[in-house]
Amino acid sequence: MEALERVSVVMMLMRQLEQVMEQEILILRAMRLDRLEEVVTEKTVLCQAYEAELRALRREPELLAGLDPALRTELEHATRDFQARAGANLRALDAARAVVERVMRHIGASLEAAPFKPRLYRHGPERTPMRGQVIALAFDRQI
């Protein structure tokens, strides 16, 4: 594959990954986790292809050296934009993970504080459930 084709493939993969990462961020913000697996699968495939193309470019640095300077500058800008979007995607993933961890801690704390604890969660004799007990729990589906 010649230099122009290889750079075109890398830039196309970066654009596709940016689109998938933006979609993933929107899914995370809306907490539509049922749609997340499909996007993560697509992102994984694109990442593997992108990494393979980058490895191939690094094995032949003379290909980039022989490119038109304007095309090298375009590739450099596209790479910087891609890195910025990848950073935003990572921050969104970290935020979503933090939200899920907080929810799990709150659920665990509410189970520990509840007068009735199912036998599954603790040892000892089973208590009879209290009638009319309500445990409030609310979720904000936006991050």
N, C-alpha and C positions, 0 to 999 in steps of 0.2 A: 504494500500500500504506500503510495507516495505521501509526501509531507502535507500537502493541501487536504487530501482526503482524510488523513489521520487527525489533523487539527479540526476539520469539519465534524468528524465523528465525536471527538472529545467535546466540542462546543454544543453539539446537539444533545449529547448525554447530560451535560450540565444543565441545559435548559429543561430537559425532561425531568431531571431530578429536582430542580427548583420548583417546577409545577407540582410534583408529587409532595414535596415538603410543604408547600403552601396549603395544599389540600389536607395534609396531615395536621397542620396547625389549626385549620378551621374545624376539623373533626374533633381535635382535642379541646378547643375552646367551647364547642357546643356539647362536649362530653357525649358524643355519638360513638361510643366505643365499639358498638356492633359493626361499624364500618371500618374500624382501624386495621383489622387483620389483612384485609384486601390491599390497603394502601401500603402497609408495611411489607407485604410480599413483593409488590411492585417496586418499592424503594430498594429492597434488598437486591433484586435482579439488576436494576439500573446501577446500583453502587458497585456491584461486581463487574459489570461491563465497563464502567467508568474507571475503576481501579486497574483493570486489565489494559485498557487503552493508555492510561498514564504510565504504567510499567513499560509498555512497548515504546512510548515516546522517550522515556528516560534511558532505555537501552540504546537509542539512536539519537543522541543529542545533535548530531550534524543535520538531522532533518529540520529541527527548529532553527538552527543557525542559518540554514539556507532559505528560510521563508522571507517573504517581503516584510520589511519593517512595520508597515501599517497593519498587516495581519498579525504579527507578533504582539503589537500593542493592543489590538482587539482581543487577542487571546488572554493577554495579561489582565485587561479590564474585566473580561468575562470571568476569569478565575477569581479575581477579588470580589466581584459581585456574588459569585457562587459561594465563596467562603463566608461572606457576610450572611447570606441566607441559610447556610448550614449552621452557623452560630445561632441564628434566631430559632431555627428548628430545634436545636439542642436545648436552648433555654425553655422553649415551649414544652418539650418532653420532660425536662426537669421539673417545671411547674406542675405539670399534670401528675407526675410521680409524687410530688410533695402533697398535692391535694388528696390523692388516693391514700397515702400514708396517714395523713391527718384524719381522714374519715375512718380508716381502720382503727386508729388509736381511740377515737371518740366512741366507736361501736364497742370496742373492748372495754373502755372505761364505763360505759353505760351498762354493760353486762355485769361487770364487777360490782357496780353500785346497786343493781336491781335486787330487791329482797328475794325474788324468786329466781333461782339459777337452775337451769336444766342440769340434770346429772352429767350430761356430756361435758360441761365446762368446769366442773369441780368434783372433788371426792366427798364422800360422806353421804348421810341419809338424804333422800329426796324430800324437798319441802313441798307442801301443798301450795299451789299458786294462789296469789291474792286476787280477789275479784275486783274488777273495775280499774285495774292498774293500766295506766297509759304511759308509754315512753314516747316522747316526741322526737322525731328525727326529720330533718329537712335537708334537701340537697339543692344547691344552686348549680344549674347545669352549665354555667358560664365560668370560665377561668379568667 
